[in-house]
Amino acid sequence: MRLSRRHLLALIGAAGAVAAAGAATVGLNWWDQAADAPFGALEAEEAAVVRAVGAAAFPGGPSIALHGRDADLDRFFDVLLLALPATQRKLLKLLLHALEYGAVLDQGGRLSALPEQQQRAFVMGLLGHPISEVRGAMQGLVVLLGMGYTTHPEVAPIMATWHRCGYGQ
């Protein structure tokens, strides 16, 4: 199956709405799960990739102290995947595997095993990649994880002060 830009944009648009509706429907607090709780859709290796991308994309800082590696974005992404149709779930999991092993060629090791600085360099390189499909796939993943990061209970109140248009209500 060939993944076109149109398919990717549709996936990104639908995933956010479905994940938000699904998480709200079941009342799941994805950020408040036991560390050893089983995943519903992710394998352990895939969850490690999500944590690596989250750490690279959301490093925390003076304004928002929560680091992406500590935001349980693997739990958020797991809930998101469970809310998606099987084809979209498989495509996103395929993207995680491509990132994990694509880093071997670019950074000399699997993404989840690299030091955080190299993870960040790899992710930032893909976010600005000259091939639009590669760039779009990485941007789409970061947008999806950003939905989890910005709605995390440690981040949402800070975001609400910056965006007074009803954010977080």
Protein Blocks (a to p, Z undefined) as FASTA:
>chain_A
ZZdfklmmmmmmmmmmmmmmmmmmnopafklccfklccfkbcfklmmmmmmmmmmmmnop
jklmcafklnommmmmmmmmmmpcfklmmmmmmmmmmmmmmmmmmnopafklpcfklmmm
mmmmmmmgfblklmmmmmmmmmmmmmmmmmpfklmmmmmmmmmnogaZZ
